[in-house]
Amino acid sequence: MNVKATLAAVALAGCVGCADTMSSNPPSTTPSGTSGSSTAIDPTAPEQVESGRRGLLPVGQELDIRVQERLSSETATPEQRFEATTAVDLMQGNRVLIPAGSTVRGIVRSVDKAGNIDRTGKLTLAFDQVTVRGRNYPVRAMATQVFESRGIKDEAKTVGTGGAVGAIIGGIIGGLKGAVIGAAVGAGGVIAATEGKDVALEQGTIIRIRLDEPLQLQPSQMAP
């Protein structure tokens, strides 16, 4: 066998080996448009709580909420209260812990209007209470991301599995357009304008919040 024939045979054997390896260990795939991380967004599907204890929302649990009024660094005042509603059912297995449409109370912790020294508008938002089926629970949470909503969609197509009534009352969103243009969330829940002007969150804006302490729901407040 000449040198060229020998090299060809070696290459062919190597390709066969690669094919065998790939068939026994197929590469993992991810659906288009998803990342598998906590930043993946699907506000029309129920969120799941990963906790080994019934009714416990652990530190770091995220919820997507929909603000019920416009918030702007131009008009907001420190300690101003505002309301938001959960966008989708929060589930633990097949059990609804927090139905879509549940009220979350927010507080404007600080405001920097555009035109001050740095000419950048800022809002620092915190969240201190969630109401689940008529019962108030103290929470400590802060904003991590903000998204622009496409608006309300046909509730029959978007309601989560367990909280239909709450979802309809809360106004289920029909998806997200993406991050709010001209705003970015920094450390401590500070939402800052990126264009040297006041930051504004329109009514219906989706804020992703993260719990900074665990929340234990009472068994009587959890749907079967």
N, C-alpha and C positions, 0 to 999 in steps of 0.2 A: 504494500500500500504506500503511495507517495505521500509527501508532506501535506498537500492540500486535502487529500481524502481523509487523512488522519485528523486534521483540524476540524473538518466538517463533521466527522463522526463524534468528536468530543463536544462540539457545540450542540449537536442534536441531542446527545445524552443529557447535557445540562438543561436544555429546554424542557425535556420530558420530566426531569427532576423538579423543575420549577412548577410545572403544571400539577404534579402530584402533591407538592407542598401546599399550593393554593387551594386545591380541592379539599384537602384535609383540614386546612386552616383558612377558611374564607375571610376576606377582610370585612371588618365591621362597617356598616353603612348607616348613614343618618338621613332621615327624610329631608327632602329639599326644603330650605327655609327654616330649619330648626337647628339648634346647637346642643340641646341636651343640658344646657346650663340654666341657672335661675333667671337669666335674662330672656329666655324664650317666652314668647307672648302668645297666648290664646285666650283672650278675655271672654270668649263665648262658651268655654268649657269649664266645668267645676275645677277648683284647685284642691289639691290633696295635702293633708297634714301628715308629715312623717314623724310619728311619735308612738312609743310603745305603751303609753299610758292613755287610757280612755279620756277624751275631752281635753287633753293638754295640748296647747299651742306652745311650742318651744321657742326659746330665744332664737331670733333669726328668721322666724316664720314671716313670709311676705304675704300681703293682701293687696289687691288692686281695688281702689276706691274712686268714686266719681264725685267731684266737687259740685255742690248744688248752687254755688254763687260765684261770681267773678272775683278773683283776688288779684290785686295789683300793688306793687310797691309804691305806686303814686298815691293811692287812696287808703291803703290798709293802715291800721294803727296797732302798736304793741298790745298784746293780751286780747286782741279781738278774737271772738269765737266764731266758728263757722262749722257747717255740717257737710258731710259727704256720706255716700252710701256704698256698701260693698257691691262690686260689679258682678260677681258670680258666686255661686254656692261654694263654701269652704267645707270640704268633706274629710272624713276619716274613714276610709274604706267605703262602705255603702251608707254611712250615717252622715247626715247633714249637721255640722257643728254650728256654722254661721250662715244663715240663708242669704242669698243675694237680696239687696235692698235694705240690709240692716244698717242702722245709723252709726256713723263714726264721728266723734266730736274732735274738731281740730282747734288749735290755738296758734295765732301769729305771735311767735316769741320775739321777733325783732324785725325792724323794717329799715332799709336804707334806700332813700329816694335817689333817683338819678339826678345829677347836677351837683351832688356834694363833691367832696375832695376827689374821689376816684371816678365820679360820674357814671357809676354802674349801679342800677337798681338791684336790690336783693330782698328776698323774703326768707325768713327762717320759720319753718312750720313744724309743729309737734302735734301729737295726737294722744289724748288722755282718757278717752272713754269709748266703748262700743256697747251698743244696745242689742241684745239678742233675745228675741221673743218677749220683749217687754221688760227684761231685766238688764240693769246697767252694770257693766264690769269696768273697773279702772284698768287702763293699759298705759304703757309707755312705748311710743313708737315714733319714728321719724321718716321723712321722705327719702327715697333713694333714687327714684326716676319719675319723670313726668312725660305723659303721652297725650297726643291730641286724639280725641274720639271722633269717629265718623257719625256719631249720633245714635238715636234710638232706632232699632230694627224690629221687624216682626217678632214679638215675644214668643210666639209658638215655635220659632226656629232657634231661639237663643236661650230660652230659660233652662237653667240647670236642672238636675234630676230631682231635687228635693224641695226647692223653695220657690215654686211657681208664683204664688201670690206676692211674696216679698220681692221677687225679681221684677214683676210687672210694675209694682208700686215704685220700685227704685229706678226704673227706666233702664233696662238692659241695653248695653252698648252694642253696636253692630260691627265692632272691629276697631282697629287703631290705624291712624294714618302714619304714626311714627312719633319720634321724640318731638316735643314742642320746639318749634324753631325759635332761636334766639334766647333759649334758656338752658341752663345746665345745673345739675344738682351736685353740690360738693359735700365735704365732711360736715357732720352735724345737722344735716337736713337743710343746708342753705341753698336756696334756689336763686341763682344769679343770672342777670341778663348778660348775653355774650356780645351785644352790639352797642354797649355804652349808653343804654337807655333804661327806662323802667321795665321790669319783668311783669308780665300779665298772664294769669292762668284763667282762661275763659270758662264759663259755666259748662260743665260736662267734661272738663279735662280729667284724665285718669292720672292719679298719683299712686305710684307703687310705694307702699310703706313697709317697714321692717320692725318687728317687735324687739324691744331692747330688754324685755323681761318676760318670763313665761306667763301664760294666761291659762288658768284652769276653769273650764266651764262646769256648771252644776249639771249632774245627770238629768235632772228634770227639764233642763233647757235644751237637751239634745234630741233631735227627731230620731225615731227608730229607723 
